[in-house]
Amino acid sequence: MVAADPRLILRDEELDGGLELLLLAEAALWAGVDAGLEAETGLGLGRSHWRAAFLLKRRPGVGVQELAHLTSLSKQAASRIVADLEAKGLAEKIAGDLDGRRRAVSLTPAGAAFEDRISERLRAQLARSYRVGGLDGVAGARRILSALAGGRMKSGGA
């Protein structure tokens, strides 16, 4: 990780502009997720289900407690999301090797296909945005977003 530049001093107006852009970008990404979920007729799943599926793809075998930490959901809410995915045949729990009480969660092939159909829209949206930012912009954006994600990036995986 690159050390923070102590010479960089930003005014509140610049920081507020950055926050505004993050919120608007988030809204645009969620609109893509919502469109993908609407196309998944009959599943009745929401944003939290896709977000869990995406993280399970990137970090297979995480437990419900870690999924709750990654998503800022309560453990009960994360457990409910996983149970919904299991009921639809999109995820499965497997007893841990070292601790039988820890139940690792993984996507089934159907779950991976569900996640991919929705993420395909977002990857295209992100690729277009990265092209606008250029090569230097991609690396800079990743450093900024990684710094914002903080400890969540260190949690088990990608």
C-alpha positions as CSV (number, residue, x, y, z in Angstrom):
1,M,0.0,0.0,0.0
2,V,1.3,3.5,-0.8
3,A,1.9,5.8,2.1
4,A,-0.4,8.8,2.5
5,D,0.9,12.1,1.1
6,P,1.0,14.5,4.1
7,R,1.3,17.4,1.6
8,L,-2.2,16.8,0.3
9,I,-4.6,19.3,2.0
10,L,-8.2,19.3,0.8
11,R,-10.8,21.9,1.6
12,D,-14.2,20.9,2.9
13,E,-15.7,21.9,-0.5
14,E,-13.4,19.4,-2.3
15,L,-14.1,16.7,0.2
16,D,-17.8,17.3,-0.1
17,G,-17.5,17.1,-3.9
18,G,-15.8,13.7,-3.5
19,L,-18.6,12.5,-1.2
20,E,-21.2,13.7,-3.6
21,L,-19.5,11.8,-6.5
22,L,-19.3,8.6,-4.4
23,L,-23.0,8.8,-3.5
24,L,-24.0,9.4,-7.1
25,A,-21.7,6.6,-8.3
26,E,-23.2,4.3,-5.7
27,A,-26.7,5.1,-6.9
28,A,-25.7,4.4,-10.5
29,L,-24.2,1.0,-9.6
30,W,-27.3,0.1,-7.5
31,A,-29.5,1.0,-10.5
32,G,-27.6,-1.6,-12.5
33,V,-28.1,-4.2,-9.7
34,D,-31.8,-3.3,-9.5
35,A,-32.2,-3.8,-13.3
36,G,-30.5,-7.1,-13.1
37,L,-32.6,-8.3,-10.2
38,E,-35.8,-7.3,-12.0
39,A,-34.7,-9.5,-14.9
40,E,-34.3,-12.4,-12.5
41,T,-38.1,-13.2,-12.6
42,G,-39.5,-15.3,-9.8
43,L,-36.5,-15.3,-7.5
44,G,-37.7,-12.4,-5.3
45,L,-34.2,-11.5,-4.2
46,G,-32.9,-8.0,-3.4
47,R,-29.7,-6.0,-3.3
48,S,-28.4,-7.7,-0.1
49,H,-28.8,-11.1,-1.8
50,W,-26.7,-10.0,-4.8
51,R,-24.1,-8.3,-2.6
52,A,-23.7,-11.5,-0.5
53,A,-23.5,-13.6,-3.7
54,F,-20.8,-11.2,-5.1
55,L,-18.7,-11.4,-1.9
56,L,-19.2,-15.2,-1.7
57,K,-17.8,-15.4,-5.3
58,R,-14.8,-13.2,-4.4
59,R,-14.2,-14.9,-1.0
60,P,-15.6,-18.4,-1.2
61,G,-15.9,-20.2,2.2
62,V,-16.4,-17.1,4.4
63,G,-18.7,-17.6,7.4
64,V,-21.9,-15.8,8.2
65,Q,-20.1,-13.7,10.8
66,E,-17.5,-12.5,8.4
67,L,-20.1,-11.9,5.7
68,A,-21.9,-9.7,8.3
69,H,-18.7,-7.8,8.9
70,L,-18.0,-7.3,5.2
71,T,-21.5,-6.0,4.5
72,S,-22.2,-4.1,7.7
73,L,-25.3,-6.2,8.3
74,S,-26.1,-7.7,11.7
75,K,-25.2,-11.4,12.0
76,Q,-29.0,-12.2,12.1
77,A,-29.6,-10.2,8.8
78,A,-26.6,-11.9,7.1
79,S,-27.8,-15.3,8.3
80,R,-31.3,-14.6,6.9
81,I,-29.7,-13.5,3.5
82,V,-27.7,-16.8,3.4
83,A,-30.8,-18.8,4.3
84,D,-32.7,-17.1,1.4
85,L,-29.9,-18.0,-1.0
86,E,-29.8,-21.6,0.3
87,A,-33.6,-21.9,-0.1
88,K,-33.3,-20.8,-3.7
89,G,-30.4,-23.3,-4.3
90,L,-27.9,-20.5,-4.8
91,A,-25.6,-21.1,-1.8
92,E,-24.7,-23.9,0.5
93,K,-23.1,-24.2,4.0
94,I,-20.3,-26.6,4.6
95,A,-18.9,-27.5,8.1
96,G,-15.4,-26.0,8.6
97,D,-12.3,-28.2,8.7
98,L,-10.9,-26.9,11.9
99,D,-14.1,-25.9,13.7
100,G,-17.2,-27.9,13.0
101,R,-19.3,-25.0,14.4
102,R,-18.1,-22.6,11.8
103,R,-20.2,-23.1,8.6
104,A,-18.4,-21.8,5.5
105,V,-20.8,-20.5,2.8
106,S,-20.2,-21.0,-0.9
107,L,-22.1,-20.4,-4.0
108,T,-23.6,-23.3,-5.9
109,P,-23.2,-23.3,-9.7
110,A,-26.7,-21.7,-10.0
111,G,-25.6,-19.1,-7.4
112,A,-22.5,-18.3,-9.4
113,A,-24.6,-17.9,-12.6
114,F,-27.1,-15.6,-10.7
115,E,-24.2,-13.5,-9.5
116,D,-22.6,-13.3,-12.9
117,R,-25.7,-12.3,-14.8
118,I,-26.0,-9.2,-12.5
119,S,-22.3,-8.4,-12.2
120,E,-21.9,-8.5,-16.0
121,R,-23.9,-5.2,-16.1
122,L,-21.7,-3.6,-13.5
123,R,-18.4,-4.8,-15.0
124,A,-19.4,-3.1,-18.3
125,Q,-20.4,0.1,-16.4
126,L,-17.1,0.1,-14.5
127,A,-15.0,-0.7,-17.6
128,R,-16.6,2.4,-19.4
129,S,-15.8,4.5,-16.4
130,Y,-12.2,3.2,-16.1
131,R,-11.6,4.0,-19.8
132,V,-12.7,7.6,-19.1
133,G,-10.3,7.8,-16.2
134,G,-7.3,6.4,-18.1
135,L,-4.6,4.1,-16.9
136,D,-3.4,6.4,-14.1
137,G,-6.9,7.0,-13.0
138,V,-7.6,3.3,-12.6
139,A,-4.7,2.8,-10.2
140,G,-5.6,6.0,-8.3
141,A,-9.2,5.1,-8.0
142,R,-8.3,1.6,-6.6
143,R,-5.9,3.2,-4.0
144,I,-8.6,5.6,-2.9
145,L,-11.4,3.0,-2.7
146,S,-9.1,0.5,-0.9
147,A,-8.3,3.2,1.7
148,L,-12.0,3.9,2.1
149,A,-12.7,0.1,2.5
150,G,-10.1,-0.1,5.2
151,G,-10.1,-3.3,7.3
152,R,-12.8,-4.9,5.1
153,M,-10.1,-5.4,2.4
154,K,-8.0,-7.4,4.8
155,S,-10.9,-9.7,5.7
156,G,-10.2,-13.1,4.2
157,G,-9.6,-12.8,0.5
158,A,-9.4,-10.9,-2.7
